[in-house]
């Protein structure tokens, strides 16, 4: 067992937020017997009781002060909640504890991590996995399996802390990927945040059309179901995601709008050559992604 795996095996891990991500993390750590103790900090009393009854966590409280007992503190709440919680974590965490997050955007969070007291070890993280369903009831010990697990080290992040975070990702079955926070936010704006915005807009467009024809949703089948799936994502989480990455998301939306406008113009002209070229290029790119 390497040093980082040994450190995790003997660590008390505090998970702040037992929603989909935090709950899945707790389930995975418990299933793999990966750490010595799991503490949950969760405001919902029913979730705390459920997690304790299932034996997923050893302790649970609504009080963030309980994080003082942890060697590793992982924040798994929405992004703006993480930003609000980090100064409080910094005030209670023991010296040299590792502080991580699982937030969907990284630039603002890494800036907040960098403001933590110097003895604390800090690193940002974002596992690129999830579901449109939220909450502890949707948590899954296998959620992270084969997923990219982005790590965004700070200048202050020690090699030991980075190795620990990489080992954690690997124990969860994920693939650790190291990226600068700004680059991460640019990438996920196009591949994660834009698809959510498009799915939401698709639903509002269809709902508008459905007011004039009550058969519209009755006839919706697998294509509509698959392309609109992300619209059912947790609204507070996605609001935080969009607002803390708004420059990149706006840029992606405007690029998409130009592409969509060009497609609409070609269709209005009956320009089969342009339409065919655009559709074939898109199909080729999509087929090549997962081969």
C-alpha positions in Angstrom: 0.0 0.0 0.0 1.5 3.4 -1.0 1.7 6.3 1.4 -1.3 8.1 0.1 -3.5 5.0 0.3 -2.2 4.3 3.8 -3.1 7.9 4.8 -6.6 7.5 3.5 -7.1 4.1 5.2 -6.3 5.7 8.6 -8.1 9.0 8.0 -11.3 10.4 9.5 -13.2 11.8 6.5 -15.9 14.5 7.0 -18.3 14.9 4.0 -20.2 18.1 4.0 -23.5 17.5 2.2 -25.1 14.1 1.7 -26.7 14.7 -1.6 -26.0 12.8 -4.8 -22.2 13.5 -4.8 -21.6 13.4 -1.1 -23.9 10.5 -0.5 -22.2 8.5 -3.3 -18.8 9.4 -1.9 -19.8 8.1 1.5 -21.3 4.9 0.0 -18.2 4.2 -2.0 -15.8 4.8 0.9 -17.8 2.6 3.1 -18.1 -0.2 0.5 -14.4 -0.2 -0.1 -13.5 0.2 3.6 -11.3 3.0 2.4 -11.0 5.1 5.5 -11.1 4.7 9.3 -14.2 6.8 9.9 -16.8 8.8 8.0 -18.5 11.9 9.5 -21.4 13.5 7.7 -22.3 17.1 8.1 -25.8 17.5 6.7 -28.6 19.9 7.5 -31.5 17.5 6.7 -32.4 15.5 9.8 -34.1 12.7 7.8 -31.0 12.2 5.6 -28.7 12.1 8.6 -30.9 9.5 10.3 -31.1 7.4 7.1 -27.3 7.5 6.6 -26.7 6.4 10.2 -29.3 3.7 10.1 -27.8 2.2 6.9 -24.3 2.3 8.5 -23.0 4.6 5.8 -21.6 7.1 8.3 -20.3 6.8 11.8 -21.4 10.2 12.9 -23.8 12.8 11.5 -24.6 16.4 12.5 -25.9 19.6 11.1 -23.1 21.5 12.8 -20.0 22.2 10.7 -18.0 22.4 13.8 -17.9 18.6 13.7 -15.4 18.9 10.9 -12.8 19.7 13.5 -12.5 16.0 14.2 -11.6 15.2 10.6 -8.3 14.6 8.8 -9.9 15.2 5.5 -12.9 17.5 4.8 -14.7 17.2 1.5 -17.4 19.7 0.6 -20.1 18.3 -1.6 -22.7 21.1 -1.5 -23.7 23.5 -4.4 -21.0 25.8 -5.5 -22.2 29.0 -3.8 -22.8 27.0 -0.6 -19.2 25.8 -0.8 -18.0 29.3 -1.1 -20.0 30.3 2.0 -18.8 27.3 3.9 -15.1 27.4 3.2 -14.3 30.3 5.6 -16.2 28.5 8.4 -14.3 25.3 7.6 -11.0 27.2 7.8 -12.0 28.4 11.3 -12.7 25.0 12.7 -10.4 22.6 10.8 -7.5 21.1 12.6 -4.0 22.1 11.4 -2.7 20.2 8.3 -6.2 18.8 7.5 -6.8 18.3 3.8 -9.7 20.4 2.5 -11.3 19.4 -0.9 -14.5 20.1 -2.7 -16.5 18.4 -5.4 -18.0 21.6 -6.9 -18.9 21.8 -10.6 -17.0 25.0 -11.2 -13.5 25.6 -10.0 -12.1 29.1 -10.5 -14.0 30.8 -7.6 -13.6 27.8 -5.4 -9.9 27.6 -5.8 -9.6 31.3 -5.0 -11.5 30.6 -1.8 -9.4 27.5 -1.0 -6.3 29.7 -1.4 -7.6 32.0 1.3 -7.8 29.2 3.9 -5.3 29.4 6.8 -1.8 28.3 5.8 -1.5 25.1 7.8 -4.5 23.6 5.9 -3.8 21.5 2.8 -6.2 22.5 0.0 -7.1 21.2 -3.5 -10.1 21.5 -5.7 -11.8 18.6 -7.4 -14.7 17.8 -9.7 -15.8 14.3 -10.6 -17.5 14.5 -14.0 -20.4 12.2 -13.3 -23.9 12.5 -12.1 -27.6 12.1 -12.6 -30.5 14.3 -13.2 -31.9 13.1 -9.9 -30.6 14.6 -6.6 -30.4 13.8 -2.9 -29.1 10.9 -0.8 -31.8 8.6 -2.2 -30.2 8.8 -5.6 -26.7 8.2 -4.3 -24.8 5.3 -5.8 -21.5 3.7 -4.6 -20.6 3.2 -8.3 -21.3 6.7 -9.4 -17.6 7.6 -9.9 -16.5 4.4 -11.7 -14.6 5.1 -14.9 -15.4 8.9 -14.6 -12.9 11.6 -15.1 -12.1 13.1 -11.7 -10.6 16.5 -12.3 -8.1 17.8 -9.7 -7.3 21.5 -9.7 -4.2 22.0 -7.5 -3.3 25.4 -6.0 0.2 26.8 -5.9 0.2 25.9 -2.2 -1.0 22.3 -2.8 1.8 20.0 -1.7 2.9 17.0 -3.7 1.6 14.8 -0.9 -1.8 16.4 -1.0 -2.0 16.0 -4.7 -1.0 12.3 -4.4 -3.6 11.8 -1.7 -6.3 13.3 -4.0 -5.2 11.1 -6.9 -5.3 8.0 -4.7 -8.8 8.9 -3.5 -10.0 9.2 -7.1 -8.5 5.9 -8.0 -10.0 4.1 -5.0 -13.4 5.4 -6.1 -12.8 3.8 -9.5 -12.3 7.2 -11.2 -9.6 8.6 -13.5 -7.7 11.5 -12.0 -7.1 14.4 -14.4 -5.0 17.4 -13.4 -6.2 20.8 -14.9 -5.9 24.4 -14.1 -9.1 25.8 -12.6 -9.6 28.3 -15.5 -9.1 25.7 -18.1 -11.5 23.3 -16.3 -14.2 26.0 -16.3 -13.8 26.7 -20.0 -14.1 23.0 -20.9 -17.1 22.2 -18.7 -19.0 25.2 -20.0 -19.1 23.6 -23.4 -19.6 19.9 -22.4 -21.7 20.1 -19.3 -23.2 23.5 -18.6 -24.2 24.3 -22.2 -26.0 20.9 -22.6 -28.0 21.7 -19.4 -29.0 25.1 -20.7 -30.0 23.6 -24.1 -32.1 20.9 -22.4 -33.8 23.5 -20.2 -34.5 25.7 -23.3 -35.8 22.7 -25.2 -38.3 22.0 -22.4 -39.5 25.6 -22.3 -39.8 25.7 -26.1 -41.8 22.4 -26.1 -44.0 23.7 -23.2 -44.8 26.8 -25.1 -45.8 24.8 -28.2 -47.8 22.4 -26.0 -50.1 25.2 -24.9 -51.5 25.1 -28.5 -51.6 21.3 -28.8 -52.2 19.0 -25.9 -50.9 16.0 -27.9 -47.3 17.3 -28.0 -46.0 15.7 -24.8 -48.2 12.7 -25.3 -46.3 11.9 -28.5 -42.8 12.6 -27.0 -40.7 9.5 -27.3 -37.1 8.4 -26.7 -35.4 11.2 -28.7 -37.1 13.9 -26.8 -36.6 12.1 -23.5 -32.9 11.7 -24.1 -32.2 15.2 -25.3 -34.3 16.8 -22.5 -33.1 14.6 -19.6 -30.7 17.2 -18.1 -33.5 19.7 -17.7 -34.7 17.7 -14.7 -31.4 18.4 -12.9 -31.4 20.0 -9.4 -32.3 23.7 -9.9 -30.3 25.2 -7.0 -27.2 23.2 -8.0 -27.4 24.3 -11.6 -28.1 27.9 -10.8 -25.0 28.0 -8.8 -23.1 26.3 -11.6 -24.2 28.7 -14.3 -23.8 31.8 -12.2 -20.2 30.9 -11.0 -19.1 30.1 -14.6 -21.3 32.7 -16.4 -18.6 34.2 -18.7 -17.7 30.8 -20.2 -21.3 29.6 -20.3 -22.4 32.8 -22.1 -19.6 32.4 -24.6 -20.7 28.8 -25.3 -24.3 29.8 -25.6 -23.5 32.6 -28.1 -21.3 30.2 -30.1 -24.2 27.7 -30.1 -26.7 30.4 -31.1 -24.6 31.3 -34.1 -24.3 27.7 -35.2 -28.1 27.2 -34.7 -28.8 30.4 -36.6 -26.7 29.2 -39.5 -28.5 25.9 -39.5 -31.9 27.6 -39.5 -30.8 29.9 -42.4 -29.6 26.9 -44.5 -32.9 25.2 -43.8 -34.9 28.3 -44.7 -33.0 28.5 -48.0 -33.5 24.8 -48.7 -29.7 24.6 -48.9 -29.3 20.8 -48.9 -25.5 20.9 -49.5 -24.9 23.0 -46.4 -27.3 21.1 -44.3 -25.8 17.7 -45.3 -22.3 18.9 -44.6 -23.2 20.2 -41.1 -25.2 17.1 -40.2 -22.5 14.7 -41.5 -19.8 16.5 -39.6 -21.8 16.4 -36.4 -22.6 12.7 -36.8 -19.0 11.8 -37.5 -17.7 13.7 -34.5 -20.4 12.0 -32.2 -19.7 8.5 -33.5 -16.0 8.9 -32.9 -16.3 10.1 -29.3 -17.0 6.7 -27.7 -15.4 4.2 -30.1 
